[in-house]
Amino acid sequence: MDIVIGRRGDSLSGTALVKSIRVRTRFGTLTLEKKRVAWIHFGELDGELADEVWLHAGDRLAGKVQGRGFKFRASSGGLLTIPYADVHTLMLNTTRDLRAARLGG
């Protein structure tokens, strides 16, 4: 399952219909398979637009995700085209239970 969190705090669960993510970093432009990406935070760093890409392996990249947006199939079945500019965080390949954790002992 994938989760999109919008810049105003709204969220959608479903499937991001992408095979890979391209990110321009100081090391060069990398193409990452979707299955390797844990989440992407679209943000601003030191006054410059910079995105953070976290991989399941624990690596973290700072740079700029290439492209304008992506197709997303919501859990409700709707198909959307979501611009990156409208996204705060994109969580990919999420396997954890998203229900609220119970407190107690």
N, C-alpha and C positions, 0 to 999 in steps of 0.2 A: 504494500500500500504506500502511496505517496501523499504528502500533505502540503498544500499551499497556504501560507499565511500572508495575508494582504497587508499593505502599509497602514491600514486603519484597524488592524486586529482581526478582521474576518478570516475565516479559514474554510477550506474545502478538502475533503479526502477523496481519493480516487487514484488514477494512474496518469502520470506524465508520459505522453506519447513521444518520447525521445529515445534514441539509441545511444547518443553520446552528448557530452557537453564540451564545448571548446572554450578555453580560458587563456587569455593573454597575460603572461606573468613576466617578471624580469628575467626569468630563465628562457623565455620564448613562449610560443603558443603551443599549448598542450591539448590533445583530444583525449578525453577520459570517457570510458564506457560508463553508462548510467549505473550499472550494478556496482561500480567501485566508489560512487559518490554517496556520502551519507547525507550531507545537506549543503545548501548554498545560502549564504546571507548576502543579500544585495544591499550594499550600504555605502557609507562615505567614510573615508579614512584620512585624517589630517587635511580636511578641506578638498581632497581629491576623491572623485568617485572611485571606489575600490570595492570589490566583492571578495568574500571569503568562501573558499571551497574546502570542505572537510571531507576526507576520504575515510572509508571504513577501515583502512589499514592504520589510521591515526595521523596521516600526513595532513598538513594544512597549507593551502596555497592562497596568496593574496594576488589579485589582479582584476581583470575585467572579463566577465562572461561575454562571449561573442554572440551576436544575433539580437533579434528584437523581442522574441518571446517563444512560446511553445504551445502545443495542443495538449489539452487535458480532458480526460474522460472522468467526470465526477462520479462518485459512488451512486448517485441518483440516476446515472445513465446519460446525462447531458454532456455534449461535447462543446468545449470552450477553446477559444484562442486567447491566451493570457500574455499580455506584454510583460517583459521583465520589469519595466518601470513601475508596475503596479504590485510587485511582489516584494515583501520584506524577507521572507525565508521560504525556501523550497526544501522540504525533507523528502529524501528518496529512499526507497527500499526499506521502509520502516516496518519492523517486525514486532515491536513491543506492543503490549496491550495498552491502548490509549485511554482505558477507563481510569477514573481517579483512583489513586492508591488508597488503601484503607490504612488508617492510623490505629495503633493499638498494640497490645503485646500479649 
